[in-house]
Amino acid sequence: MSLAVIGMIAGMALGFAGYFGGFGAFLLVAALGAVGFFVGRFLEGDLDVGDFFRPRHERRR
């Protein structure tokens, strides 16, 4: 199991533990799951945070 999947599961578990019930809980779990997924991808080395902060014209080179 990849670190991204483990991070996503951890984020979803934290969402369930932090707030349970209703549409708000659905949004919270989805957001924390996405955060966990991206943290896992970053820890695996598949995601470079610098890519988000470079101007578009520098990415094409």
C-alpha positions as CSV (number, residue, x, y, z in Angstrom):
1,M,0.0,0.0,0.0
2,S,1.4,3.4,-1.0
3,L,2.0,6.2,1.4
4,A,-0.5,8.3,-0.5
5,V,-3.3,5.8,0.2
6,I,-2.2,5.5,3.9
7,G,-2.3,9.3,4.2
8,M,-5.7,9.5,2.6
9,I,-7.0,6.8,5.0
10,A,-5.5,8.7,8.0
11,G,-7.1,11.9,6.9
12,M,-10.5,10.3,6.5
13,A,-10.2,8.6,9.9
14,L,-9.3,12.0,11.5
15,G,-12.4,13.5,9.8
16,F,-14.6,10.8,11.2
17,A,-13.1,11.2,14.7
18,G,-13.3,15.0,14.6
19,Y,-16.8,15.5,13.3
20,F,-19.4,12.8,12.6
21,G,-22.7,13.3,10.9
22,G,-24.4,15.4,8.2
23,F,-23.2,17.1,5.0
24,G,-20.6,19.1,6.9
25,A,-19.0,15.8,8.0
26,F,-18.9,14.7,4.4
27,L,-17.1,17.8,3.3
28,L,-14.7,17.6,6.2
29,V,-13.8,14.0,5.5
30,A,-13.4,14.7,1.8
31,A,-11.1,17.7,2.5
32,L,-8.9,15.8,5.1
33,G,-8.8,12.8,2.8
34,A,-7.5,15.0,0.0
35,V,-4.9,16.6,2.3
36,G,-3.8,13.2,3.4
37,F,-3.5,12.1,-0.2
38,F,-1.3,15.0,-1.2
39,V,0.9,14.7,1.9
40,G,1.4,11.0,1.1
41,R,2.3,11.9,-2.5
42,F,4.8,14.5,-1.2
43,L,6.4,12.0,1.2
44,E,6.7,9.4,-1.6
45,G,8.5,12.0,-3.8
46,D,5.9,12.1,-6.5
47,L,4.9,15.7,-5.8
48,D,7.2,18.7,-5.9
49,V,5.8,21.6,-3.9
50,G,7.9,24.1,-5.9
51,D,5.8,23.3,-9.0
52,F,2.9,25.1,-7.4
53,F,4.8,28.3,-6.9
54,R,6.7,28.7,-10.2
55,P,5.2,30.9,-12.9
56,R,3.6,29.1,-15.8
57,H,6.3,30.2,-18.3
58,E,9.1,28.7,-16.3
59,R,7.4,25.2,-16.2
60,R,7.5,24.8,-20.0
61,R,11.4,24.9,-20.2
